[in-house]
Amino acid sequence: MMLTQEILKAQLGSLQASMEEETVAPFCRHAERWFRDEIGPDLYAFLQNETDSELLRLAHSTLAWQAYSLAFPHQKFRVGDLGMMKMTPQGAIAVTKWEYVDSRDANLSMLDLSLEYFFRELEAIRPAAWTGSAAFGQRNRHFLRSAGELADLLPIAGRNYRFFQKLVPFIDDVERELIRATLTAPVYRDLLTRWRDATTAWTLEEEELIELIRPAVAYLAVFQAWPYLPLSFSEIGIAERRQKDGTGGEEVAADGGQRNHLRRQLEQDGQIRLARIRTFLDETATPTRFAGYYQANLSGPALAADDFTDKPHVIL
C-alpha cells in the first residue's frame, strides 16, 4: 500500500497514536483506488518509486485526507454482537452535531486543497510518466480542468472537488455547443487536440484565446447546471437541499427571485465572455492563423468570374 499508518498519522497530525492499523486500512485501500483512477496507473506507479519529493508529499496528503474523510462518519460507532454502539470513553464526551458537521466539512476542505496542490505541483514538474499517459489527455479533455481553476475564474463556485465533478457534463456540453459554434469547428478541434498534447508549443495569440475561452466555459457551465444545483435525487424522490446544522448562520435555499436573478447574471456574463472571444478572433484571425474562423466570418463572399457564354457580343 502507498498509504501506511505512519504516513496517515504524519499527514493528519491529529490521530491518536493508539489507533490500530486495521481500523483505517479499508479506507486507505479505497482512497488509493480513488487516487489511482484520478491520476492514472502510469503516474501512480511513478509515485510508488519516488522516495522524497514535494509531489510525493502532496500525494500522501491527498490520500490521507481522502481516507480520513471516508472513515470519519464510521468512527462514531462500533458494531458488535450487541449491535451498534456509540463510543464514550471515560473522561470524554461525545461531540455535538455542529462540531461533527464542522469537522467533516473541514476534512473535505483539506482534501480539496491537497488535491489541488498536487495537480499544481504536477503541472510544474511535468514528469514523463504524467505527460505521456492517457490520464493526461483525460484531465485535459476540457479547457476547464479542476475545481481550483473554476474557483479562480468564478469565485462564487468555491474550490470544491465534488461540485466540480458534477459540473463536468455541463462543461462538456458548453464546449461542444457554444464554444465550438463561436470558434468554428476547425479552430475548436485544432485547439482542443493540441490542448491534450503535452508537447504543444503555443503562440501568444493562441494562449490569449484559451485564456478567453476558459472563463466563458466557467460561467456558462454553472448557468447550464443551475436548475439542478439545489436538488437531490434519490430512490425516495426529489428533495431540496437545506443546511441547518448549527455551524454558524443557518443556511437555507435562496428564494426563487434571488436564484433567477443570479442565473440571469451568469448567462449575461457568459455571453459577454463569448462576445470577447468573437472580438478577439475578428481582430487576429487571418488566412493562416485561426483560418477556419477567418474563412467562415471574415473572408467575404467569393466573386464569381464573368461568364460571357451565349452572349451576342462583348464590349471592351
Secondary structure, 3 states (H helix, E strand, C coil): CCCCHHHHHHHHCCCCCCCCHHHHHHHHHHHHHHHHHHHCHHHHHHHHCCCCCHHHHHHHHHHHHHHHHHHHHHHHEEEECCEEEECCCCCCCCCCHHHHHHHHHHHHHHHHHHHHHHHHHHHHHCCHHHHCCHHHHHHCCCCCCCHHHHHHHCHHHCCCHHHHHHHHHHHHHHHHHHHHHHHCHHHHHHHHHHHCCCCCCCCHHHHHHHHHHHHHHHHHHHHHHHHHCCEEEECCEEEECCECCCCCCCECCCCHHHHHHHHHHHHHHHHHHHHHHHHHHHHHCCCCCCHHHHHHHCCCCCCCCCCCCCCCCCCC
